[in-house]
């Protein structure tokens, strides 16, 4: 059995000091592959002021930065755009282990927040969605930015199909990083398991534009994180 992954609490960036967090909605940011906790934290200043933002560092390390799960071996290079039983299994197992690490960290918060939302970019978007799938009653809202939905089925999927929590899915029409079959899966899975707000930005590659940020802000303004 593999060793559980853990979130480093000392690497977390917070938008508010500890004394100013209680009773407010929490939005957890999950960066993309090869990045770090600083990558998305700059978005906090553009998000609703009532939110407390916590930007996590992924538990895995690679030559570029940090990762939620490895993109080596069968998931490296061109192989990442080929769907096989092996690539599906690796993505499913990797996403589940990373999501469990985020959930374990959330357990340490002792209910001090009025609600919890997740926003992730690329691989982090997949992990944000996977946390929701593993524990649908805990997460109020998810933003999946240029990300995907991991393969496989989870027990929480049926609850999500019944309850349909709000999810924001944004991607660029010119994104060459996320494999087409992963985009197709997300396009099928998300409308069936959420109240989906979907945006596709013409000409945008694998990134977050000003339009993405404005739409994310509007989405969170309407729903907050609780």
C-alpha positions as CSV (number, residue, x, y, z in Angstrom):
1,X,0.0,0.0,0.0
2,X,1.4,3.4,-1.0
3,X,2.1,6.0,1.7
4,X,-0.7,8.7,1.9
5,X,0.2,12.1,0.5
6,X,0.1,15.1,2.8
7,X,-0.3,18.8,2.4
8,X,2.4,20.9,3.9
9,X,0.7,23.4,6.2
10,X,3.7,25.6,6.4
11,X,3.6,26.1,2.6
12,X,0.0,27.3,2.5
13,X,-0.5,31.0,1.5
14,X,-3.5,32.6,3.2
15,X,-5.3,35.8,2.2
16,X,-6.2,36.6,5.8
17,X,-4.5,36.2,9.1
18,X,-5.8,33.4,11.4
19,X,-7.7,35.8,13.6
20,X,-9.8,37.0,10.7
21,X,-10.8,33.7,9.2
22,X,-13.5,32.2,11.4
23,X,-17.1,32.2,10.1
24,X,-16.1,33.2,6.6
25,X,-16.3,31.1,3.4
26,X,-13.1,29.4,2.4
27,X,-11.8,29.0,-1.2
28,X,-8.9,26.6,-1.7
29,X,-6.7,27.1,-4.7
30,X,-4.9,24.1,-6.3
31,X,-2.2,25.0,-8.8
32,X,-1.3,23.1,-11.9
33,X,1.4,20.5,-12.7
34,X,5.0,21.8,-12.2
35,X,3.9,24.9,-10.4
36,X,3.6,25.9,-6.7
37,X,1.4,27.7,-4.2
38,X,2.3,31.1,-5.4
39,X,1.0,30.6,-8.9
40,X,-2.7,31.2,-8.3
41,X,-2.4,33.2,-5.1
42,X,-2.3,36.4,-7.1
43,X,-5.9,35.8,-8.1
44,X,-7.1,36.3,-4.5
45,X,-7.1,40.1,-4.9
46,X,-9.7,39.9,-7.7
47,X,-12.0,37.5,-5.9
48,X,-14.9,38.4,-3.6
49,X,-13.6,40.1,-0.4
50,X,-15.7,37.9,1.9
51,X,-13.7,34.8,0.9
52,X,-10.7,33.6,2.8
53,X,-8.3,32.2,0.2
54,X,-5.9,29.4,0.9
55,X,-3.4,28.4,-1.8
56,X,-2.0,24.9,-1.3
57,X,1.3,23.4,-2.5
58,X,0.9,20.0,-4.2
59,X,2.5,17.1,-2.2
60,X,4.6,15.7,-5.1
61,X,7.8,17.1,-6.5
62,X,9.2,17.2,-10.0
63,X,11.9,19.0,-12.0
64,X,9.7,21.9,-12.6
65,X,8.0,22.4,-9.3
66,X,5.2,20.4,-7.6
67,X,2.6,18.0,-8.8
68,X,-0.6,16.4,-7.6
69,X,0.4,13.2,-9.4
70,X,3.2,12.2,-11.6
71,X,3.1,12.7,-15.4
72,X,6.1,10.4,-15.9
73,X,6.2,7.0,-17.5
74,X,3.0,6.1,-19.3
75,X,1.7,9.7,-18.8
76,X,4.8,11.4,-20.2
77,X,4.8,13.4,-23.4
78,X,2.7,12.2,-26.3
79,X,1.5,9.2,-24.2
80,X,-0.6,11.7,-22.2
81,X,-2.8,12.2,-25.2
82,X,-3.5,8.5,-25.8
83,X,-6.3,6.9,-23.8
84,X,-5.5,3.4,-22.6
85,X,-6.4,1.3,-19.6
86,X,-3.1,2.2,-18.1
87,X,-3.4,5.9,-18.6
88,X,-6.9,5.8,-17.2
89,X,-5.8,3.9,-14.2
90,X,-2.9,6.1,-13.5
91,X,-5.0,9.3,-13.7
92,X,-7.7,7.8,-11.5
93,X,-5.3,6.5,-8.9
94,X,-3.3,9.7,-8.9
95,X,-6.3,12.0,-8.6
96,X,-7.8,9.9,-5.8
97,X,-4.6,10.0,-3.7
98,X,-4.2,13.7,-4.2
99,X,-7.8,14.4,-3.4
100,X,-7.5,12.3,-0.2
101,X,-4.6,14.5,0.9
102,X,-6.6,17.7,0.4
103,X,-9.5,16.2,2.3
104,X,-7.2,15.2,5.2
105,X,-6.0,18.8,5.4
106,X,-9.5,20.1,5.4
107,X,-10.2,17.8,8.4
108,X,-7.7,19.9,10.3
109,X,-9.7,23.1,10.0
110,X,-12.3,22.1,12.7
111,X,-15.3,23.6,10.9
112,X,-14.0,27.2,11.4
113,X,-15.3,28.3,8.0
114,X,-18.9,28.8,6.9
115,X,-18.4,26.8,3.7
116,X,-15.6,25.4,1.5
117,X,-15.1,25.8,-2.2
118,X,-12.2,24.7,-4.4
119,X,-10.7,26.2,-7.5
120,X,-8.0,24.5,-9.4
121,X,-6.0,25.0,-12.7
122,X,-5.2,22.2,-15.1
123,X,-4.2,19.2,-13.0
124,X,-5.4,21.1,-9.9
125,X,-8.8,21.5,-11.5
126,X,-9.0,17.7,-11.8
127,X,-8.1,17.4,-8.1
128,X,-10.7,20.0,-7.1
129,X,-13.4,18.1,-8.9
130,X,-12.1,14.8,-7.4
131,X,-12.4,16.1,-3.9
132,X,-16.0,17.0,-4.7
133,X,-16.6,13.5,-6.0
134,X,-15.1,11.9,-3.0
135,X,-17.0,14.0,-0.5
136,X,-19.9,15.8,-2.2
137,X,-21.5,16.9,1.1
138,X,-18.4,18.9,2.2
139,X,-17.7,21.0,-0.9
140,X,-20.1,23.8,-1.8
141,X,-18.7,24.9,-5.1
142,X,-15.9,24.0,-7.5
143,X,-14.1,26.0,-10.3
144,X,-12.2,23.8,-12.8
145,X,-10.0,26.0,-14.9
146,X,-8.4,24.5,-18.0
147,X,-8.7,21.1,-16.2
148,X,-10.5,17.8,-16.7
149,X,-12.4,15.1,-14.8
150,X,-10.4,12.0,-13.8
151,X,-11.5,8.6,-15.2
152,X,-13.4,6.0,-13.1
153,X,-16.5,6.1,-11.0
154,X,-16.8,7.0,-7.3
155,X,-19.6,6.4,-4.8
156,X,-20.2,10.2,-4.5
157,X,-21.0,10.5,-8.2
158,X,-24.6,9.3,-7.7
159,X,-25.1,11.9,-5.0
160,X,-23.7,14.6,-7.2
161,X,-26.0,13.6,-10.0
162,X,-28.9,14.0,-7.6
163,X,-27.8,17.2,-5.9
164,X,-26.0,19.0,-8.8
165,X,-23.8,21.5,-6.9
166,X,-22.5,24.5,-8.8
167,X,-19.4,24.0,-10.9
168,X,-17.6,26.5,-13.1
169,X,-15.6,25.0,-16.0
170,X,-13.5,27.3,-18.1
171,X,-11.1,26.4,-20.9
172,X,-9.5,27.9,-24.0
173,X,-10.5,26.8,-27.5
174,X,-6.8,26.6,-28.4
175,X,-5.7,24.6,-25.4
176,X,-3.2,21.9,-26.7
177,X,-2.2,20.6,-23.2
178,X,-5.4,18.8,-22.1
179,X,-6.0,15.7,-24.2
180,X,-9.2,15.9,-26.4
181,X,-10.6,12.8,-24.8
182,X,-10.3,14.3,-21.4
183,X,-12.1,17.5,-22.5
184,X,-14.8,15.2,-24.0
185,X,-15.2,13.3,-20.8
186,X,-15.5,16.5,-18.8
187,X,-18.0,17.8,-21.3
188,X,-20.1,14.8,-20.7
189,X,-19.6,14.2,-17.0
190,X,-20.0,17.7,-15.7
191,X,-23.5,18.5,-17.0
192,X,-24.7,15.2,-15.6
193,X,-23.3,15.8,-12.1
194,X,-23.4,19.5,-11.5
195,X,-25.2,22.8,-12.1
196,X,-22.7,23.7,-14.7
197,X,-21.5,27.1,-15.8
198,X,-19.2,26.4,-18.8
199,X,-17.1,28.9,-20.7
200,X,-14.9,28.4,-23.7
201,X,-12.7,31.3,-24.7
202,X,-11.9,31.7,-28.4
203,X,-8.2,31.6,-29.1
204,X,-7.1,31.1,-25.5
205,X,-4.5,28.4,-24.9
206,X,-3.7,26.7,-21.6
207,X,-4.1,29.6,-19.3
208,X,-6.3,32.0,-17.4
209,X,-7.4,35.2,-19.2
210,X,-8.9,38.4,-17.9
211,X,-12.3,37.1,-19.2
212,X,-11.8,33.9,-17.3
213,X,-11.1,35.8,-14.1
214,X,-14.1,38.1,-14.6
215,X,-16.4,35.1,-15.2
216,X,-15.0,33.3,-12.2
217,X,-15.5,36.4,-10.0
218,X,-19.1,36.6,-11.2
219,X,-19.7,32.9,-10.5
220,X,-18.3,33.2,-7.0
221,X,-20.2,36.5,-6.3
222,X,-23.4,34.7,-7.1
223,X,-22.7,31.6,-5.0
224,X,-19.9,32.5,-2.7
225,X,-18.0,29.5,-1.4
226,X,-20.8,28.2,0.9
